[in-house]
Amino acid sequence: MARALHRRPIAAAALALSGLVAGCSGAEDPEPATPEPTPVTSAPSASPSPSPSAEGVDKPERPAAMDQHDADGAAAAAEYFIELYDYVMRTGDTSEWEAMSHGTCGFCSDAISQANRLQSEQATWSGGEIVAIEVTETYRQDSVTGIYPLDIRVNQAAATITGPDGEVLFEGTDETVPYRVEMGVVDDQWSVIEIAENQ
């Protein structure tokens, strides 16, 4: 059960699954791109400070840089989205995650399914905090699709899933994983087109 419910922490969702459900946002779909990107910058980024949520779990603060529709805005939006992962798993509140998820993003829809299943089975997610995010490379915007590709390294603490009876269903390990993230602007808002492990 634990593998189907969670698999690995954030590192797993994109590549470990097949037949993922599309249609997170219902937004009009720009064609996702897999261009040979040309590096533009390489800079680590700091994570924003969280603010308390109604559920008593810290929700990441939306960075002001997300208002920019450029490479810096794409990086800020990608970081913010990844930081939401632990919050979504702990609370089951997928509203903002869904709002930023494009219909093509399998990683996004899988996370929603996991969060919903945790809630429906009254399982508890603990640990799994996003410890650090580093944008290791940003690339030129694809002129055809408008997509900004980014390379990001994510350090996530070990996560544990516990059933309602206290049984440990899944126990992970600390992980640092590189990702390729594709960001686009849909209806004037940042949308996550896809996230996949970047081997």
Salt bridges, closest charged atoms under 4 A:
ASP29 OD1 - HIS102 NE2 3.48
ASP67 OD1 - ARG62 NH1 3.11
ASP86 OD2 - ARG90 NE 2.89
GLU96 OE1 - LYS59 NZ 2.82
GLU121 OE2 - ARG117 NE 2.79
GLU129 OE2 - ARG90 NH2 2.97
GLU134 OE1 - ARG153 NH1 3.14
ASP151 OD1 - ARG180 NE 2.50
GLU175 OE2 - ARG8 NH2 2.92
ASP188 OD1 - HIS69 ND1 3.59
GLU197 OE2 - ARG8 NH1 3.26
